[in-house]
């Protein structure tokens, strides 16, 4: 690990709570439409709509709410009452103003690493929303660079690594998603630490174990201090 120059952090559910809030919004959505279908059917329609819309809207609150409205229209057979649309829009506004709750060990870890490595944020989502959350978190001053990515595939990481003027073997990624934060970086020859969150969005799950010499896993982000020199 002596060659590590850059340590990158996912934001949502790695630095601060996020998926919990989306889960709460989904629960409200299911209750709102409970006269039409079962909770399971409503949740599945929402998920299918989100996935279908990712190439168009990307990740983040705006795309999520647009997908909610579209799913609600289909669930109601395109007879959705106007007050329901207003209610769904309010879910999005609530999400945008949720408090920032730092996860355990985050600030202590950043303090310990700051000045020793080039620290960056590498996260998916809406640019405005992610920058707002990072500002409200009070963590912005720890980072050399903030990258809000449209996706997290190998080419996206390679582009980031090149912009940072480093190499894949000098890049260490920390995140809660095996699919987005860990696998692409390992495939490029980098190193990665997986910190599982309480819940994981279905789209971010994988169905196989990872065996790789540069792969680490821990229950707390502070574990990175025992991995990098």
Buried (B, 14 or more C-beta within 10 A) or exposed (E): EEEBBBBBBBBBBBBBBBBEBBEBBBEBBBEBBEEBBEBEEBBBBBBEBBEEBBEEBBBBBBBBBBBBBBBBBBBBEEEBEEEBBEBBBEBBEBBBEBEBEBBEBBBEBBEBBEEEBBBBBBBBBBEEBBBBBBEBBEBEEBBEBBBBBEBBBBEBBBEBBEEBEBBBBBBBBBBBBBBBBBBBBBEBEBBBBBBEBEEBBEEBEEEEEEEEEBBBEBEEBBBBEEBBE
